[in-house]
């Protein structure tokens, strides 16, 4: 529900100039750098003009001195190009900075003569080249170019070679554990856009979606603690209670890690609330499949806010035991502030920092960690995807390797298999499911981070036809995301 009003822009520090980047932002239109071809002019009779040898010799000398068409002798050639690390799908490279260089172009190819090359632009002097073939030798070189990429300012550096690693072979998974994140959109947030139904009209689709995947633990967002309108059940029923009851009625044995509605002495209603901590977390809830896992302990954390009138945000946490292995693991679920603007961007940073600090406090035994949530920030958020940066700096891993301003996954991505990862996690109830490309990673507001562990599969749950259109009722304006892992 909370698509933040933040500008989506093209990457500032790199740009790939040819396929597979066939869809880019208008600010940096895709282009293929073609080799420069020399053509002889023809006269009106179709024969070529005769050119005296002396001008050709002079032209050849000038080209030799310049190193390449458009090169400038005043700009030094980059030096120190090296590849310090490689994965099966990428190589990491770096080179020495050239004073005053506005931008660099890296050329790489599987052929020593650089035919059939790929070109990337960068403003940094280190990067990861992605989407490469495994166990393959690549030839690379770098030059300085103008800021707009239209002029070569230096010759290419001396070429180097590097080789990607052999793709790993994975053993069959033993005792898999699945964790999901799902923003189900609050029942009282009905906006009436095309294809959106009320909670009463779409809750069966939400239940069916969850039951089809049967995650062992689900981090739910926006399952409101407020009473459902026009519901005749005695005492009223909240959205998260309604969802749990319907899951159980469908044969899915889901329990709530915390069933309290409000942190009040009388937790069933916020009216005349006398504060008392009950572990309640409004619509941010942990559901768990009691057939597969059991609950050890749980709680919640009220996240920082700017104004008292802002909707309170919570982080819910729980420690669970996987029954098949008797291994304990820690799960946290968050729904960060969606508002736009510099102040709220800073607030999301503070909220995420509060979460990482609370994990240290609540998980002193260092059980494996899985973090779910709608972080209301994505890889095109300007100036940075702050919650992502905070979590990765704290040592947590994005299985998709869906780093800033790139659709190709990082070579450090841990997901061994991905399903529908090219779809965005926010669908806005559009009948045609949002997908930037037919390959790579989509844009995500919804995440699952892990501590170090094996991630067998990542799945973005979309029920679409061959044209990419949602089939039947669209359950929510967010797609469920799910990770299947093996606990260490």
C-alpha positions as CSV (number, residue, x, y, z in Angstrom):
1,X,0.0,0.0,0.0
2,X,2.8,2.4,0.9
3,X,4.6,3.2,-2.4
4,X,6.7,6.2,-1.4
5,X,6.7,9.3,-3.5
6,X,10.3,9.2,-4.3
7,X,11.9,9.9,-7.7
8,X,13.2,6.9,-9.6
9,X,16.3,7.8,-11.5
10,X,19.0,6.1,-13.5
11,X,22.2,5.0,-11.8
12,X,24.7,7.7,-11.1
13,X,27.9,5.7,-10.9
14,X,27.5,3.2,-13.8
15,X,25.7,2.7,-17.0
16,X,25.7,-0.3,-19.3
17,X,25.7,0.7,-22.9
18,X,24.3,-2.3,-24.7
19,X,22.1,-5.4,-24.2
20,X,20.7,-6.8,-22.0
21,X,19.9,-3.2,-20.8
22,X,17.1,-2.7,-23.3
23,X,14.9,-0.7,-20.9
24,X,16.4,2.3,-19.3
25,X,15.4,5.7,-18.0
26,X,15.2,8.6,-20.4
27,X,17.9,10.5,-18.7
28,X,20.4,7.9,-19.9
29,X,19.1,6.3,-23.1
30,X,20.7,3.0,-23.9
31,X,23.2,2.9,-26.7
32,X,25.5,0.4,-28.4
33,X,29.0,1.8,-29.0
34,X,29.7,0.8,-32.6
35,X,33.2,0.4,-34.0
36,X,34.3,3.3,-36.1
37,X,34.4,2.4,-39.8
38,X,36.4,4.2,-42.5
39,X,34.5,4.8,-45.7
40,X,35.8,6.2,-48.9
41,X,33.7,8.9,-50.6
42,X,32.3,8.2,-54.0
43,X,32.0,10.6,-56.9
44,X,28.9,10.9,-59.1
45,X,30.0,8.0,-61.4
46,X,30.3,5.6,-58.4
47,X,34.1,5.4,-58.5
48,X,36.2,6.4,-55.5
49,X,38.2,9.6,-55.3
50,X,41.9,9.3,-55.4
51,X,43.6,10.5,-52.2
52,X,47.2,11.5,-52.2
53,X,49.4,9.4,-50.0
54,X,50.8,12.3,-48.0
55,X,47.5,13.3,-46.3
56,X,46.9,9.6,-45.5
57,X,50.3,9.3,-43.9
58,X,49.7,12.5,-41.8
59,X,46.3,11.2,-40.7
60,X,47.8,7.9,-39.7
61,X,50.5,9.6,-37.6
62,X,47.9,11.8,-35.9
63,X,45.7,8.7,-35.1
64,X,48.7,6.9,-33.8
65,X,49.7,9.7,-31.5
66,X,46.1,10.2,-30.2
67,X,45.6,6.5,-29.6
68,X,42.0,6.5,-30.8
69,X,39.5,8.8,-32.5
70,X,38.5,11.6,-30.2
71,X,41.3,11.0,-27.7
72,X,43.0,13.9,-26.0
73,X,46.7,13.8,-25.3
74,X,46.1,16.1,-22.3
75,X,44.2,13.3,-20.4
76,X,46.3,10.5,-18.9
77,X,45.5,6.9,-19.7
78,X,44.1,5.0,-16.7
79,X,46.7,2.7,-15.0
80,X,46.6,-0.1,-12.5
81,X,43.7,-2.0,-13.9
82,X,43.2,-5.2,-12.0
83,X,40.6,-7.8,-11.0
84,X,41.1,-8.7,-7.4
85,X,38.1,-11.0,-7.0
86,X,35.8,-13.1,-9.2
87,X,32.5,-15.1,-8.8
88,X,30.9,-17.5,-11.2
89,X,28.8,-14.6,-12.7
90,X,30.9,-11.5,-12.1
91,X,34.3,-10.0,-11.7
92,X,35.4,-7.1,-9.5
93,X,37.8,-4.6,-11.0
94,X,39.6,-1.4,-10.0
95,X,42.0,1.1,-11.5
96,X,43.9,4.2,-10.5
97,X,42.0,7.5,-10.7
98,X,42.9,10.0,-13.4
99,X,43.0,13.5,-12.2
100,X,40.0,15.4,-13.5
101,X,38.4,12.4,-15.2
102,X,34.7,13.0,-15.5
103,X,33.8,9.4,-16.3
104,X,35.4,6.1,-17.4
105,X,34.4,3.5,-20.0
106,X,35.2,-0.1,-19.4
107,X,35.3,-2.4,-22.4
108,X,35.2,-6.1,-21.9
109,X,35.0,-9.2,-24.2
110,X,35.6,-12.9,-24.3
111,X,37.8,-12.3,-27.3
112,X,41.3,-10.9,-27.3
113,X,40.6,-8.6,-30.2
114,X,37.7,-7.1,-28.3
115,X,35.2,-7.9,-31.0
116,X,31.7,-8.3,-29.7
117,X,32.5,-6.2,-26.7
118,X,30.3,-4.9,-23.9
119,X,30.8,-1.3,-22.6
120,X,30.0,0.1,-19.2
121,X,30.3,3.7,-18.0
122,X,31.4,4.6,-14.5
123,X,32.2,7.6,-12.3
124,X,34.0,5.4,-9.7
125,X,37.3,3.6,-10.1
126,X,36.1,0.2,-8.8
127,X,33.1,-1.8,-9.7
128,X,31.6,-5.3,-10.3
129,X,30.9,-6.4,-13.9
130,X,27.8,-8.6,-13.7
131,X,25.9,-11.1,-15.8
132,X,29.0,-12.9,-17.0
133,X,29.4,-16.5,-18.1
134,X,30.9,-18.9,-15.6
135,X,34.4,-20.4,-16.1
136,X,35.2,-18.0,-18.9
137,X,38.2,-15.7,-19.6
138,X,37.4,-12.0,-20.1
139,X,39.6,-9.3,-21.6
140,X,39.2,-5.8,-20.1
141,X,40.5,-2.3,-20.6
142,X,39.5,1.2,-19.4
143,X,39.7,4.7,-20.8
144,X,38.6,8.2,-19.7
145,X,35.5,9.7,-21.5
146,X,33.5,12.9,-21.2
147,X,30.7,13.2,-18.7
148,X,28.0,12.6,-21.4
149,X,29.9,9.6,-22.8
150,X,30.2,11.1,-26.3
151,X,33.9,11.8,-26.4
152,X,36.9,9.7,-25.7
153,X,39.4,11.7,-23.6
154,X,42.2,9.1,-23.3
155,X,43.5,6.0,-25.1
156,X,42.5,2.6,-23.6
157,X,44.7,1.2,-20.9
158,X,46.7,-2.0,-21.5
159,X,44.3,-4.9,-21.5
160,X,44.2,-7.5,-18.7
161,X,42.5,-10.9,-18.4
162,X,40.4,-12.4,-15.7
163,X,38.4,-15.5,-15.4
164,X,35.1,-16.2,-13.8
165,X,34.8,-19.1,-11.4
166,X,33.1,-22.4,-12.1
167,X,29.4,-22.4,-11.2
168,X,28.9,-24.2,-7.9
169,X,27.1,-27.5,-7.7
170,X,24.7,-27.6,-4.8
171,X,23.7,-30.6,-2.8
172,X,20.1,-31.4,-2.2
173,X,18.5,-29.4,0.6
174,X,17.8,-31.1,3.9
175,X,15.1,-29.9,6.2
176,X,14.2,-26.6,4.4
177,X,12.7,-23.7,6.2
178,X,10.6,-21.1,4.4
179,X,10.1,-17.5,5.4
180,X,7.9,-14.9,3.7
181,X,7.1,-11.2,3.8
182,X,3.6,-10.0,2.8
183,X,2.0,-6.6,2.9
184,X,-1.7,-7.5,2.7
185,X,-2.9,-3.8,2.6
186,X,-5.0,-2.6,5.6
187,X,-8.7,-3.2,5.4
188,X,-9.6,0.4,6.1
189,X,-7.3,1.7,3.4
190,X,-9.5,0.9,0.4
191,X,-8.9,3.5,-2.3
192,X,-11.1,2.0,-5.1
193,X,-8.4,2.0,-7.9
194,X,-9.0,-0.2,-10.8
195,X,-8.8,-4.0,-9.9
196,X,-8.8,-3.3,-6.2
197,X,-11.4,-5.0,-4.1
198,X,-12.3,-4.4,-0.5
199,X,-10.8,-6.6,2.1
200,X,-14.0,-8.7,2.1
201,X,-13.6,-9.1,-1.6
202,X,-9.9,-10.1,-1.7
203,X,-9.2,-11.8,1.6
204,X,-10.0,-15.2,0.2
205,X,-7.3,-14.6,-2.4
206,X,-4.8,-13.6,0.3
207,X,-5.6,-16.8,2.2
208,X,-5.3,-18.9,-1.0
209,X,-2.0,-17.2,-1.8
210,X,-0.5,-18.0,1.6
211,X,-1.9,-21.6,1.7
212,X,-0.4,-22.3,-1.8
213,X,3.1,-21.4,-0.5
214,X,2.7,-22.4,3.2
215,X,5.7,-20.5,4.6
216,X,6.9,-21.7,8.0
217,X,7.0,-18.0,9.2
218,X,5.4,-15.0,7.6
219,X,6.1,-11.4,8.4
220,X,2.8,-9.7,7.7
221,X,2.4,-5.9,7.3
222,X,-0.8,-3.8,7.4
223,X,-3.0,-6.5,8.9
224,X,-4.6,-3.8,10.9
225,X,-5.5,-4.0,14.6
226,X,-8.5,-1.9,14.0
227,X,-11.9,-3.5,14.0
228,X,-13.3,-4.5,10.6
229,X,-16.3,-2.5,9.5
230,X,-19.6,-4.2,9.1
231,X,-18.4,-7.4,10.8
232,X,-21.1,-8.9,13.1
233,X,-18.8,-11.2,15.1
234,X,-19.3,-10.5,18.9
235,X,-16.8,-8.1,20.3
236,X,-15.6,-7.1,16.9
237,X,-12.6,-8.6,15.0
238,X,-9.4,-7.1,13.7
239,X,-8.0,-7.7,10.3
240,X,-5.1,-9.8,11.6
241,X,-7.5,-11.9,13.6
242,X,-9.8,-12.3,10.6
243,X,-6.8,-13.4,8.5
244,X,-5.7,-16.0,11.1
245,X,-9.1,-17.4,11.6
246,X,-9.6,-17.8,7.8
247,X,-6.2,-19.5,7.4
248,X,-7.1,-22.0,10.1
249,X,-10.5,-22.6,8.6
250,X,-8.7,-23.4,5.3
251,X,-6.7,-26.0,7.1
252,X,-3.5,-23.9,7.5
253,X,-2.4,-24.1,11.1
254,X,-1.1,-20.6,11.5
255,X,-0.7,-19.0,14.9
256,X,0.2,-15.4,15.9
257,X,3.4,-14.8,17.7
258,X,1.6,-12.0,19.5
259,X,-2.2,-11.7,19.4
260,X,-2.6,-8.4,21.3
261,X,-4.2,-5.5,19.5
262,X,-2.8,-2.6,21.5
263,X,-0.3,-1.8,24.2
264,X,-2.9,-0.8,26.7
265,X,-4.1,-2.2,30.0
266,X,-7.2,-3.1,28.1
267,X,-5.5,-4.3,24.9
268,X,-8.6,-5.0,22.9
269,X,-9.3,-1.2,22.3
270,X,-7.2,2.0,22.2
271,X,-10.1,4.0,23.6
272,X,-9.0,5.6,26.9
273,X,-5.8,3.6,26.6
274,X,-3.7,3.4,29.8
275,X,-0.3,2.3,28.4
276,X,1.0,-1.1,29.3
277,X,3.5,-3.0,27.1
278,X,1.8,-6.1,25.7
279,X,4.2,-6.8,22.8
280,X,1.6,-5.5,20.4
281,X,2.8,-4.2,17.0
282,X,-0.3,-2.9,15.3
283,X,-0.6,-4.4,11.8
284,X,3.0,-5.7,11.7
285,X,2.6,-9.3,12.8
286,X,4.5,-12.6,12.7
287,X,2.4,-15.6,11.7
288,X,3.9,-19.1,12.1
289,X,2.9,-22.5,10.9
290,X,2.6,-24.4,14.2
291,X,2.9,-27.7,12.4
292,X,6.5,-26.9,11.4
293,X,7.8,-24.5,14.0
294,X,7.2,-23.6,17.6
295,X,7.5,-20.2,19.3
296,X,10.1,-19.7,22.1
297,X,9.7,-16.0,22.8
298,X,8.5,-12.8,21.1
299,X,8.2,-9.0,21.5
300,X,8.0,-5.7,19.7
301,X,9.8,-2.4,19.4
302,X,8.2,1.0,18.8
303,X,10.3,2.6,16.1
304,X,11.5,6.3,16.1
305,X,9.1,8.8,14.7
306,X,9.2,12.5,13.8
307,X,5.7,13.7,14.9
308,X,3.4,12.3,17.4
309,X,0.7,12.5,14.8
310,X,2.5,10.2,12.4
311,X,1.2,6.6,12.3
312,X,3.2,4.6,14.8
313,X,5.6,2.1,13.3
314,X,6.6,-1.2,15.0
315,X,9.1,-4.0,14.6
316,X,7.9,-7.4,15.7
317,X,10.4,-10.2,16.6
318,X,10.3,-13.8,17.6
319,X,12.6,-16.7,18.4
320,X,11.3,-20.0,16.9
321,X,12.4,-23.7,16.8
322,X,12.3,-25.7,13.6
323,X,10.7,-28.9,14.7
324,X,12.4,-31.2,12.2
325,X,15.9,-30.1,13.3
326,X,15.3,-28.6,16.8
327,X,17.3,-25.6,15.6
328,X,16.4,-22.1,16.9
329,X,16.2,-19.1,14.7
330,X,15.3,-15.4,15.0
331,X,12.8,-13.6,12.8
332,X,12.0,-9.9,12.7
333,X,9.3,-8.0,10.8
334,X,9.1,-4.3,10.0
335,X,7.0,-1.8,8.2
336,X,8.9,1.5,7.9
337,X,7.7,5.0,7.4
338,X,6.4,5.6,3.8
339,X,6.4,9.4,3.7
340,X,8.8,11.1,1.3
341,X,11.2,13.9,1.8
342,X,14.7,14.3,3.4
343,X,13.5,14.1,7.0
344,X,11.6,10.9,6.4
345,X,14.5,9.4,4.5
346,X,16.6,10.1,7.6
347,X,13.9,8.6,9.7
348,X,14.0,5.3,7.8
349,X,17.7,5.2,8.5
350,X,17.1,5.7,12.2
351,X,14.3,3.1,12.3
352,X,16.6,0.5,10.7
353,X,19.4,1.4,13.1
354,X,17.0,0.9,16.0
355,X,16.2,-2.6,14.6
356,X,19.8,-3.7,14.2
357,X,20.5,-2.5,17.8
358,X,17.4,-4.4,19.1
359,X,18.5,-7.6,17.4
360,X,21.8,-7.5,19.3
361,X,19.8,-7.1,22.5
362,X,17.2,-9.8,21.8
363,X,19.4,-12.3,20.2
364,X,22.4,-12.7,22.5
365,X,22.8,-16.3,21.5
366,X,23.4,-15.3,17.9
367,X,20.7,-17.6,16.4
368,X,20.4,-17.5,12.6
369,X,18.5,-14.3,11.6
370,X,15.8,-13.7,9.0
371,X,14.5,-10.2,8.6
372,X,11.3,-9.5,6.7
373,X,9.4,-6.3,5.9
374,X,8.2,-3.5,3.8
375,X,11.0,-1.0,4.1
376,X,9.4,1.7,1.9
377,X,12.7,2.2,0.1
378,X,14.1,0.7,-3.1
379,X,17.2,0.6,-5.3
380,X,16.2,3.7,-7.2
381,X,15.4,5.9,-4.1
382,X,17.5,9.1,-4.2
383,X,20.1,9.6,-2.8
384,X,20.4,6.0,-1.6
385,X,18.5,2.9,-0.4
386,X,19.2,3.8,3.2
387,X,17.6,0.8,5.1
388,X,19.3,-1.6,2.7
389,X,22.6,0.1,3.4
390,X,22.2,-0.1,7.1
391,X,21.3,-3.8,7.1
392,X,24.1,-4.8,4.8
393,X,26.6,-2.8,6.8
394,X,25.4,-4.7,9.9
395,X,26.3,-8.0,8.1
396,X,22.8,-9.1,6.8
397,X,22.5,-10.5,3.3
398,X,20.1,-9.8,0.5
399,X,19.7,-13.1,-1.2
400,X,18.9,-11.4,-4.6
401,X,22.0,-9.3,-4.6
402,X,19.6,-6.5,-5.7
403,X,22.1,-3.6,-5.0
404,X,21.6,0.0,-5.8
405,X,20.8,1.1,-9.4
406,X,21.4,-2.3,-11.0
407,X,19.0,-4.9,-12.5
408,X,21.6,-7.6,-12.7
409,X,22.2,-9.4,-9.4
410,X,25.5,-9.1,-7.7
411,X,27.8,-12.1,-8.0
412,X,27.6,-12.2,-4.2
413,X,23.8,-13.0,-4.3
414,X,23.1,-16.1,-2.2
415,X,19.9,-17.3,-3.8
416,X,20.7,-20.6,-5.6
417,X,17.5,-20.3,-7.6
418,X,15.1,-17.5,-8.3
419,X,11.5,-17.6,-9.4
420,X,9.9,-14.4,-10.8
421,X,12.5,-12.2,-9.3
422,X,12.2,-9.9,-12.2
423,X,8.8,-8.8,-11.0
424,X,8.5,-5.7,-8.7
425,X,7.3,-6.4,-5.2
426,X,4.7,-3.5,-5.4
427,X,2.0,-4.1,-8.0
428,X,-0.4,-1.1,-7.4
429,X,-3.3,-3.4,-8.3
430,X,-2.3,-3.1,-12.0
431,X,-3.7,-6.0,-14.0
432,X,-0.4,-6.3,-15.8
433,X,2.2,-7.2,-13.2
434,X,5.0,-4.7,-12.8
435,X,8.3,-6.0,-14.2
436,X,11.2,-3.9,-15.4
437,X,12.6,-6.7,-17.6
438,X,12.1,-10.3,-18.4
439,X,15.4,-11.1,-16.6
440,X,17.3,-10.0,-13.5
441,X,15.9,-8.4,-10.5
442,X,12.8,-6.1,-10.2
443,X,12.4,-3.2,-7.9
444,X,11.6,-4.1,-4.3
445,X,10.0,-2.4,-1.3
446,X,9.6,-5.8,0.3
447,X,12.6,-7.7,1.6
448,X,13.9,-10.8,3.2
449,X,17.5,-10.4,4.6
450,X,19.4,-13.3,6.2
451,X,22.4,-13.9,8.3
452,X,24.9,-16.2,6.8
453,X,23.0,-19.3,5.6
454,X,22.2,-21.3,2.5
455,X,19.3,-19.8,0.5
456,X,17.9,-22.5,-1.7
457,X,15.3,-20.5,-3.5
458,X,13.8,-17.0,-3.7
459,X,10.3,-16.6,-5.0
460,X,8.3,-13.5,-5.8
461,X,4.7,-14.9,-5.7
462,X,2.7,-13.8,-8.7
463,X,-0.1,-15.7,-10.4
464,X,0.1,-14.4,-14.0
465,X,-0.7,-15.7,-17.4
466,X,1.7,-15.9,-20.4
467,X,1.3,-12.2,-21.1
468,X,2.2,-11.2,-17.5
469,X,-1.3,-10.3,-16.4
470,X,-2.6,-11.3,-13.0
471,X,-5.1,-14.1,-13.1
472,X,-8.3,-13.6,-11.1
473,X,-8.5,-11.4,-7.9
474,X,-5.3,-9.5,-7.2
475,X,-4.8,-10.2,-3.5
476,X,-2.9,-7.1,-2.4
477,X,-1.0,-4.1,-3.9
478,X,2.2,-5.9,-2.8
479,X,3.4,-9.3,-3.9
480,X,4.4,-11.9,-1.4
481,X,8.1,-12.7,-1.4
482,X,9.4,-15.9,0.0
483,X,12.9,-17.4,0.7
484,X,13.6,-21.1,1.3
485,X,16.7,-21.6,3.4
486,X,18.6,-24.2,5.3
487,X,19.5,-23.3,8.8
488,X,23.2,-23.6,9.6
